[in-house]
């Protein structure tokens, strides 16, 4: 364990704890830490509680985080500082850090997932006993908690009025940035102006290897965190066509904070309202998860928990492996399995198919997406699956069932997407449909109707 030799003359340091904010620039919590009275020691923890739950030891997200941590450490070393990287239980690590370093205060950015909130509460209680304050800031979203609330009070549970209030609030305060008047809420935090307040050390910290944490390097490629203005400018007209390069692919970067939500929201506001609307959906689902953590295990609309799912394991495996006999569904699942990504339009098609054609519990599908998606985000994944199943906020009515054939005709008319991911389509090697569409639709309507009637009796 490295002990800084200058502790004799330096009484205190502040710590900044990186989590879902993996960047040095335009970082709210880091900005406040660097503006403080003491040098800042940056820290990242590979959380054993999270990593131990991952099924695949070549999980590309772990490889990605490890690479990002390496890059941040190298960038800090150029500034004469360093990044302390630990692997283990956060509570144990903070005990160790407080016993080793003269910590004045801890700075971080808020996370809205249930595990993260519980973890932070426990760390806060732990360090409070030592007289150390735990400061947390808003960085992952533009608006949080009750910044966007109903006129009568309380959180919105319907997207359209939420988005209108969100957009209205964006215009309530302005600020100047780069000789341009912009929304105050989109103004970046100028962390680079305070980089000289990073703790200075010429002794490097060890970086745990992937192997030492029980993981292997993934071969999946990660989308770039820059996206052309053309894609954003044309987003509304290209985003629904899976064979077209018409989406940003920035999900993993939003998930881990390697890009700033303020920067991208500003670009969206300037270039394309539809893309900005997608960012608002992201925030809507984040606040739903924050206010209603029950959605992790239960339907947002509780009456839908009375649906009697078939949960056929064999059919679920065929869905997972892209062998349902429905080409759009199969193409999407194969794209997911091979790349860690699935086009957003196709996510809706595959989710609707699983829950309504096969009557398999949305939680099964959500868990599979959580395992496979590079850009997996609990709030958005949960919100999307509950929407598809008809049990969430803004849910499509249960009787609205996607027809995979008409979806293909509308969004992949020339079979370009299907041909890429299902090359055996239209050959004897391609399986027959796992279930007849008309039959599946009627079955779904009957099962949902029965479940909702049962809910009324309870």
C-alpha positions in Angstrom: 0.0 0.0 0.0 1.4 3.3 -1.1 1.5 6.0 1.7 2.2 9.5 0.5 5.4 10.8 2.0 4.1 14.3 2.1 1.4 13.5 4.6 3.6 15.1 7.2 2.9 18.5 5.6 -0.4 17.8 4.1 -3.1 17.2 6.7 -6.0 16.3 4.4 -7.1 15.2 1.0 -10.5 14.9 -0.7 -11.5 11.8 -2.6 -13.5 11.7 -5.8 -15.2 8.3 -6.4 -15.8 7.5 -10.1 -18.8 5.3 -10.9 -21.1 6.0 -13.9 -19.2 9.2 -14.8 -16.0 7.9 -16.4 -14.5 11.1 -17.7 -12.4 14.0 -16.4 -14.2 16.8 -18.2 -17.6 18.2 -17.6 -18.1 16.1 -14.5 -20.2 17.7 -11.8 -18.9 15.8 -8.7 -15.3 16.0 -9.8 -15.7 19.8 -10.5 -17.0 20.4 -6.9 -14.2 18.2 -5.5 -11.5 20.0 -7.4 -12.9 23.4 -6.3 -12.5 22.4 -2.7 -9.7 23.4 -0.3 -7.7 20.1 -0.5 -6.0 18.1 -3.2 -8.2 15.5 -4.9 -7.3 11.8 -5.0 -9.4 10.1 -7.6 -10.7 6.5 -7.0 -12.4 3.8 -9.0 -13.7 0.6 -7.4 -14.4 -2.6 -9.4 -17.4 -3.5 -7.3 -17.2 -7.2 -6.5 -20.9 -7.2 -5.6 -21.8 -6.3 -9.2 -19.1 -8.3 -11.0 -19.9 -11.5 -9.1 -23.4 -11.5 -10.6 -22.2 -11.4 -14.2 -22.6 -14.8 -16.0 -20.0 -14.4 -18.7 -16.4 -14.0 -17.8 -15.6 -12.4 -21.1 -18.3 -9.7 -20.5 -17.4 -6.9 -22.9 -18.7 -4.2 -20.5 -16.0 -5.2 -17.9 -13.4 -5.1 -20.6 -14.6 -1.7 -21.7 -14.6 -0.3 -18.1 -11.1 -1.7 -17.6 -9.9 0.1 -20.7 -11.6 3.3 -19.7 -10.0 3.1 -16.2 -6.6 2.6 -17.9 -7.1 5.6 -20.1 -8.1 7.8 -17.2 -5.2 6.6 -15.1 -2.8 7.5 -18.0 -4.4 10.9 -18.5 -4.0 11.7 -14.8 -0.4 10.6 -14.8 0.3 13.2 -17.5 -1.1 15.7 -15.0 1.3 14.5 -12.4 -1.5 12.7 -10.5 -2.9 9.2 -10.5 -6.0 7.1 -10.2 -6.4 4.7 -7.3 -8.1 1.5 -8.5 -9.4 -1.1 -6.2 -11.3 -4.4 -6.5 -13.6 -5.6 -3.8 -16.6 -4.7 -1.6 -16.9 -0.9 -1.5 -17.5 -0.8 2.3 -14.3 -2.8 2.9 -12.4 -0.6 0.5 -13.5 2.6 2.2 -12.6 1.2 5.5 -9.1 0.6 4.1 -8.8 4.0 2.5 -9.9 5.8 5.6 -7.3 3.8 7.6 -4.6 4.7 5.1 -5.2 8.3 3.9 -6.2 11.5 5.7 -9.6 11.9 4.0 -11.4 15.2 4.5 -14.4 14.5 2.3 -15.7 12.1 -0.4 -17.3 13.4 -3.6 -19.3 11.5 -6.1 -22.2 11.7 -8.5 -25.6 10.2 -7.8 -26.7 6.8 -9.2 -30.5 6.0 -9.2 -30.4 2.2 -9.3 -31.6 0.4 -6.1 -28.3 -1.3 -5.4 -26.3 1.9 -5.9 -28.6 3.9 -3.6 -28.3 1.2 -0.9 -24.5 1.0 -1.4 -24.1 4.8 -1.2 -26.3 5.0 1.9 -24.1 2.4 3.7 -20.9 4.1 2.6 -22.3 7.4 3.8 -23.2 6.0 7.2 -19.8 4.4 7.5 -17.7 7.5 6.7 -20.0 9.7 8.8 -18.9 7.8 11.9 -15.4 9.0 11.1 -16.6 12.6 10.7 -16.2 12.5 6.9 -18.9 14.0 4.7 -20.2 12.2 1.6 -21.1 14.7 -1.1 -23.2 13.5 -4.1 -24.1 15.6 -7.2 -26.4 15.3 -10.2 -24.4 14.4 -13.3 -26.0 11.3 -15.0 -29.2 13.3 -16.0 -30.2 16.8 -16.8 -33.1 16.8 -14.2 -33.6 14.5 -11.3 -35.8 13.7 -8.3 -38.6 16.3 -8.1 -37.1 18.9 -10.5 -39.8 17.7 -12.9 -43.0 17.2 -11.0 -46.8 17.4 -11.6 -48.6 20.6 -10.9 -50.3 18.9 -7.9 -47.0 17.5 -6.8 -45.4 14.0 -7.2 -43.5 12.4 -10.0 -44.9 12.0 -13.5 -45.8 8.5 -14.6 -46.8 9.4 -18.2 -44.1 10.4 -20.6 -45.8 13.1 -22.7 -46.6 15.6 -19.9 -43.2 14.8 -18.4 -41.4 15.6 -21.6 -43.3 18.9 -22.0 -42.4 20.0 -18.5 -38.8 18.9 -19.1 -38.5 21.0 -22.2 -40.2 23.9 -20.5 -37.8 23.8 -17.6 -34.8 23.7 -19.9 -35.7 27.2 -21.1 -36.3 28.8 -17.7 -32.6 29.7 -17.1 -29.9 30.6 -19.6 -26.1 30.9 -19.5 -23.3 31.8 -21.8 -20.9 29.2 -23.2 -18.4 29.7 -26.0 -20.0 33.1 -26.8 -23.4 31.4 -27.2 -26.5 31.6 -25.0 -27.6 28.2 -24.0 -29.7 26.6 -21.3 -28.2 26.9 -17.9 -28.8 23.2 -17.3 -26.7 22.3 -20.3 -23.7 24.4 -19.5 -20.6 22.2 -18.9 -18.7 22.1 -15.7 -15.2 23.5 -16.4 -13.2 20.8 -14.5 -10.1 21.4 -16.6 -9.7 24.8 -15.0 -8.9 23.1 -11.7 -6.8 20.1 -12.8 -3.9 21.5 -10.8 -5.8 20.5 -7.7 -5.4 16.8 -8.4 -3.2 15.2 -5.8 0.4 15.1 -7.2 2.2 11.9 -7.1 5.0 10.4 -9.3 4.4 6.9 -7.9 2.0 4.8 -10.0 -0.9 2.8 -8.4 -1.3 -0.8 -9.4 -4.2 -1.5 -11.8 -6.0 -4.9 -11.1 -5.9 -7.0 -14.3 -9.0 -8.5 -15.7 -7.7 -12.0 -15.0 -7.1 -11.1 -11.3 -10.8 -10.3 -11.0 -11.8 -13.5 -12.8 -12.5 -12.0 -16.2 -11.1 -12.3 -19.7 -10.7 -9.7 -22.4 -13.7 -9.5 -24.8 -13.5 -9.6 -28.6 -16.6 -7.5 -29.1 -16.0 -4.1 -30.5 -17.2 -1.0 -28.7 -19.0 1.8 -30.6 -17.1 5.1 -30.8 -18.1 7.8 -28.4 -18.2 10.4 -31.2 -21.1 10.4 -33.7 -21.4 12.4 -36.9 -23.6 15.4 -37.0 -25.3 13.9 -40.1 -26.6 10.9 -38.1 -28.1 13.2 -35.4 -29.4 15.7 -38.0 -31.2 12.9 -39.9 -32.2 10.9 -36.8 -35.9 11.3 -37.1 -36.0 9.9 -40.7 -33.5 7.1 -40.4 -33.7 5.7 -36.8 -36.4 3.1 -37.5 -34.6 1.3 -40.3 -32.3 -1.4 -38.9 -30.3 -1.9 -42.1 -29.4 1.8 -42.1 -26.6 3.5 -40.1 -29.1 5.9 -38.6 -28.7 5.6 -34.8 -26.0 7.1 -32.5 -24.9 3.8 -30.8 -23.9 6.0 -27.8 -25.8 3.9 -25.3 -22.8 2.3 -23.6 -21.2 5.7 -23.2 -24.3 7.2 -21.6 -24.4 4.1 -19.4 -20.9 4.6 -18.0 -20.6 8.3 -18.4 -17.7 8.4 -20.8 -19.6 11.2 -22.5 -21.5 14.1 -20.9 -25.3 14.1 -21.1 -25.2 17.9 -21.1 -23.0 18.0 -24.2 -25.1 15.5 -26.1 -28.4 17.1 -25.0 -27.1 20.5 -26.3 -26.1 19.0 -29.6 -29.5 17.3 -29.9 -31.3 20.5 -29.1 -29.5 22.2 -31.9 -29.7 19.4 -34.4 -32.7 17.1 -34.0 -35.8 17.2 -31.7 -36.4 13.5 -32.1 -33.0 12.6 -30.8 -33.5 15.0 -27.9 -36.8 13.2 -27.2 -34.9 9.9 -26.9 -32.7 11.5 -24.3 -35.8 12.6 -22.4 -37.1 9.1 -22.5 -33.9 8.0 -20.9 -34.4 10.5 -18.1 -38.0 9.6 -17.7 -37.2 5.9 -17.1 -34.4 6.9 -14.7 -36.8 8.9 -12.6 -39.4 6.1 -12.7 -36.8 3.7 -11.3 -35.7 6.2 -8.7 -39.3 6.9 -7.5 -40.7 3.4 -8.0 -37.9 0.8 -7.4 -40.5 -1.9 -7.3 -40.4 -2.0 -11.1 -37.2 -4.1 -10.9 -39.2 -7.1 -9.7 -42.9 -6.1 -10.3 -45.0 -4.7 -13.0 -45.5 -0.9 -12.8 -49.2 -1.6 -13.3 -49.7 -4.2 -10.6 -52.7 -5.8 -12.1 -50.5 -7.2 -14.8 -48.8 -9.4 -12.3 -51.8 -11.6 -12.5 -51.0 -12.6 -16.1 -50.3 -16.4 -16.3 -47.2 -16.7 -18.4 -46.6 -19.9 -20.3 -42.8 -19.7 -19.8 -41.9 -22.5 -22.2 -38.2 -23.0 -21.8 -37.7 -24.6 -25.2 -39.4 -21.7 -26.9 -37.4 -19.2 -24.8 -34.2 -20.8 -26.0 -35.3 -20.6 -29.6 -36.0 -16.9 -29.1 -32.6 -16.4 -27.5 -30.8 -18.0 -30.3 -32.8 -16.5 -33.2 -34.5 -19.6 -34.3 -38.2 -18.7 -34.0 -39.0 -18.8 -37.8 -39.9 -15.1 -37.7 -37.1 -13.4 -39.6 -37.2 -9.9 -38.0 -37.1 -11.5 -34.6 -34.3 -13.9 -35.4 -32.2 -11.2 -37.1 -32.5 -9.0 -34.0 -31.5 -11.8 -31.6 -28.6 -12.9 -33.8 -27.4 -9.3 -34.1 -27.5 -9.0 -30.3 -25.7 -12.3 -29.7 -22.9 -11.6 -32.1 -22.4 -7.9 -31.5 -23.9 -6.9 -28.1 -26.2 -4.5 -29.9 -29.7 -4.6 -31.3 -31.4 -1.9 -33.3 -34.0 -0.1 -31.2 -36.9 -0.8 -33.5 -36.1 -4.5 -33.5 -35.8 -4.4 -29.7 -39.5 -3.5 -29.6 -40.3 -6.3 -32.1 -38.4 -9.0 -30.3 -39.8 -8.0 -26.9 -43.3 -7.9 -28.1 -42.9 -11.3 -29.7 -41.5 -12.9 -26.6 -44.2 -11.5 -24.2 -47.2 -11.7 -26.5 -46.7 -14.3 -29.2 -44.9 -16.7 -26.8 -46.4 -15.5 -23.5 -43.1 -15.6 -21.8 -42.6 -13.4 -18.7 -41.0 -10.0 -19.6 -38.6 -10.5 -16.8 -37.0 -13.4 -18.7 -36.4 -11.3 -21.7 -35.2 -8.3 -19.7 -32.7 -10.5 -17.9 -31.4 -11.8 -21.3 -31.0 -8.3 -22.6 -29.3 -7.3 -19.4 -26.8 -10.1 -19.9 -26.1 -9.4 -23.6 -26.5 -5.7 -24.3 -23.4 -3.6 -24.3 -25.5 -0.6 -23.6 -27.6 -2.3 -20.8 -29.1 0.3 -18.5 -31.5 -1.0 -15.8 -33.9 1.9 -16.0 -34.2 2.0 -19.8 -34.2 -1.8 -20.2 -36.8 -2.3 -17.6 -39.0 0.5 -18.9 -38.7 -0.8 -22.5 -39.7 -4.3 -21.5 -42.6 -3.3 -19.4 -43.8 -1.1 -22.3 -43.6 -4.0 -24.7 -45.5 -6.3 -22.2 -48.2 -3.7 -21.6 -47.5 -3.5 -17.9 -45.4 -0.3 -17.6 -45.7 3.4 -17.8 -47.0 4.7 -21.2 -47.5 1.1 -22.0 -49.0 0.1 -25.4 -52.5 -1.4 -24.7 -52.2 -5.1 -24.2 -54.4 -5.7 -27.3 -51.8 -3.8 -29.5 -49.6 -6.7 -30.6 -46.8 -6.1 -33.1 -47.1 -8.1 -36.3 -43.5 -9.2 -37.2 -44.5 -9.5 -40.9 -45.9 -6.0 -41.2 -43.0 -4.6 -39.2 -40.6 -6.2 -41.7 -42.6 -4.9 -44.6 -42.5 -1.4 -43.2 -38.9 -1.2 -41.9 -36.9 -3.8 -43.8 -38.8 -4.0 -47.1 -35.9 -5.2 -49.2 -34.8 -7.8 -46.5 -31.4 -6.1 -46.2 -31.3 -6.4 -42.4 -32.6 -9.9 -42.5 -30.2 -11.1 -45.2 -27.3 -9.9 -43.1 -28.2 -11.7 -39.9 -30.3 -14.6 -41.2 -28.5 -15.7 -44.4 -30.4 -19.0 -44.6 -33.7 -17.2 -44.7 -35.9 -18.5 -47.6 -33.9 -21.8 -47.7 -34.8 -25.3 -46.4 -32.4 -24.6 -43.4 -34.6 -21.9 -42.0 -37.1 -23.2 -39.4 -40.9 -22.9 -39.7 -42.6 -20.3 -37.5 -42.6 -21.4 -33.9 -46.2 -20.3 -33.6 -48.9 -19.0 -36.0 -49.3 -15.2 -35.7 -53.1 -15.2 -35.8 -53.3 -18.0 -33.2 -50.7 -16.4 -31.0 -52.5 -13.0 -31.1 -55.9 -14.5 -30.1 -54.2 -16.6 -27.3 -52.5 -13.5 -26.0 -55.7 -11.5 -25.9 -57.5 -14.3 -24.0 -54.7 -14.8 -21.4 -54.3 -11.1 -20.8 -58.0 -10.6 -20.5 -58.3 -13.5 -18.0 -55.4 -12.1 -15.9 -56.8 -8.6 -15.8 -60.2 -9.9 -14.7 -58.5 -12.0 -12.0 -56.8 -8.8 -10.8 -60.1 -7.1 -10.3 -61.2 -9.8 -7.9 -58.2 -9.4 -5.7 
